[in-house]
Amino acid sequence: MPFPETALLLDVREDDEWQAGHAPDAVHIPMGDIPSRAGEIDNQSEVYVVCKVGGRSARVVEYLNRVGFDAINVDGGMLAWQAAGRPIERDDDSHEPSII
């Protein structure tokens, strides 16, 4: 299934994981910061939540849906994203992007 272009992709991994490689145009808010930073998330969009494998993102989806968002877990996380051939990038050019 293609990722909807109008949806928001929310990456809830830790800073080091994000820096190693992430999806282009994703919004990064680490899982532990979600309650205090939920106001930064567009509540008018479908929010696809991703972590490395899917466990953390599933917990964030439960929380976001409870507080009024339309959130969907990205099954398999960034490992599945990369395995499906979807793009990943780094914010710097020091290394090839990777999922850690």
C-alpha positions as CSV (number, residue, x, y, z in Angstrom):
1,M,0.0,0.0,0.0
2,P,1.5,3.4,-0.9
3,F,2.1,5.9,1.8
4,P,-0.5,8.7,1.5
5,E,1.2,11.9,0.3
6,T,-1.1,14.1,2.4
7,A,-0.4,12.1,5.6
8,L,2.0,13.1,8.3
9,L,4.8,10.7,9.1
10,L,5.8,10.9,12.8
11,D,9.1,9.3,13.8
12,V,9.2,8.6,17.5
13,R,12.7,7.0,17.7
14,E,15.5,8.5,19.8
15,D,17.8,11.2,18.5
16,D,20.7,8.9,17.6
17,E,18.3,6.6,15.6
18,W,16.9,9.6,13.8
19,Q,20.4,11.0,13.0
20,A,21.5,7.7,11.5
21,G,18.7,7.6,9.0
22,H,15.0,8.6,8.6
23,A,12.3,9.0,6.1
24,P,12.3,12.2,4.1
25,D,9.8,14.8,5.3
26,A,9.1,12.9,8.5
27,V,8.5,14.8,11.7
28,H,10.8,13.8,14.6
29,I,9.4,13.8,18.2
30,P,11.0,11.1,20.4
31,M,8.4,8.9,22.2
32,G,9.1,10.3,25.6
33,D,8.4,13.8,24.4
34,I,5.0,13.1,22.8
35,P,2.8,14.2,25.7
36,S,4.5,17.5,26.0
37,R,4.9,18.1,22.3
38,A,1.6,16.8,20.9
39,G,0.5,20.3,20.1
40,E,3.2,20.3,17.3
41,I,1.4,17.5,15.5
42,D,-1.3,18.4,12.9
43,N,-4.5,17.0,14.3
44,Q,-6.3,17.5,11.0
45,S,-4.1,14.9,9.2
46,E,-3.8,11.2,9.3
47,V,-0.7,10.6,11.4
48,Y,1.4,7.6,10.6
49,V,3.7,6.7,13.5
50,V,7.0,4.9,13.0
51,C,9.8,3.6,15.2
52,K,12.4,1.0,14.4
53,V,10.2,-2.1,14.5
54,G,6.7,-1.0,15.6
55,G,6.5,-1.5,19.3
56,R,7.1,2.1,20.5
57,S,5.0,3.5,17.7
58,A,2.1,1.2,18.6
59,R,2.1,2.7,22.1
60,V,2.3,6.3,20.7
61,V,-0.6,5.5,18.4
62,E,-2.7,4.3,21.4
63,Y,-2.0,7.5,23.2
64,L,-2.6,9.8,20.2
65,N,-5.9,8.1,19.3
66,R,-7.0,8.5,23.0
67,V,-6.3,12.3,22.9
68,G,-8.1,12.9,19.6
69,F,-5.7,12.2,16.7
70,D,-6.3,9.8,13.8
71,A,-3.1,7.8,14.2
72,I,-1.9,4.7,12.5
73,N,1.0,2.4,13.3
74,V,3.5,1.8,10.5
75,D,3.8,-2.0,10.8
76,G,7.4,-3.2,10.8
77,G,8.8,0.3,11.5
78,M,11.8,1.8,9.7
79,L,13.3,-1.7,9.1
80,A,10.2,-2.6,7.0
81,W,10.3,0.9,5.4
82,Q,13.9,0.4,4.3
83,A,13.3,-3.2,3.2
84,A,10.4,-2.0,1.0
85,G,12.8,0.2,-0.9
86,R,11.4,3.5,0.5
87,P,13.9,6.3,0.8
88,I,15.9,7.1,3.9
89,E,18.2,10.1,4.4
90,R,20.4,11.8,7.0
91,D,20.5,15.4,7.9
92,D,24.2,15.5,7.1
93,D,26.4,13.8,4.5
94,S,28.9,12.2,6.9
95,H,27.8,8.6,6.3
96,E,25.3,6.6,4.3
97,P,21.9,6.6,6.0
98,S,21.1,3.5,8.0
99,I,18.5,2.2,10.5
100,I,19.9,1.6,14.0
